[in-house]
Each structure stands twice: as C-alpha cells, then as structure tokens.
Amino acid sequence: MFPLYRFRKYKPLGIAFVIFIFLFVGLVFLIKFRKTSHYKEIPAKLVVPSSDKVEVTFRIKKDCFVKVKTDGDLIFEGVLKKGMVESWEAKELEFWISDGSAVAVEVNGKLLPPLTRLSKPIKSLKIKKGSISVIK
C-alpha cells in the first residue's frame, strides 16, 4: 500500500486538471448549442435608387426555383435556367430562392455580395428603397 503523503505534492495538478476538464466541457456545450442568427443585413449604401422604385436583376449561374412577390402580390413562380437574366422593378420586392448560390443579384445596377456560398435556400430576400434584408 502506498503512503498518502506522497500524493500531496500532486494535489494542485489534480485541481488544475479538474478545472481544465470543466472549462473544456463548457466550451464544447457553448459551441454545440449556441443560437445562430440566420438574418443578414446588407448595408443600405449599396442601394442608391434614383426613384421610389427598385430594379432587381438576377443572373442565374445554375438552375433554381424562384418566387417573386411585389408589394405583397405573387408575380412570378418558376424555375430559372442557367444563363438566364431576369429583371423586376417595384417599390418593394421579396424573393424566395431554392438555391442562394445559384443567383447573382444586382440592385439598380450594383452587384450585391453573394447571398450564400452553399447550396441552401434563401427563405426571404426583401429589397426596397434604402434597405436589403436576407433571411437564410
């Protein structure tokens, strides 16, 4: 049997190890269960309309399904094929896109940053004078 007095010099090391384990487990839980926001606000300085209406142009990089609402009314719903260029003009436009990486978006002639680099749907892309919001 080992005498206990030999292990007293390792007590601070044991306490440090236990603290390290608690911190590590806590960090893992924070990373795994954190809430992430899927809301992305694009700076309004990218949108400088000359009138009340906003012109939005889609340049399609690969086939995708798109719904377009203007002022609350559905005006287009369908598949846009690779290479197509479509434009809409209204005071307020809202889009649902099946694949956000398949579309390059221009607002009043200015190209927006990519909506997403992954093949994920865009639940809502709202564009009106002075503001653009994206919900993934």
Order of alpha helices (4+ residues) and beta strands (2+ residues): alpha-beta-beta-beta-beta-beta-beta-beta-beta-beta-beta
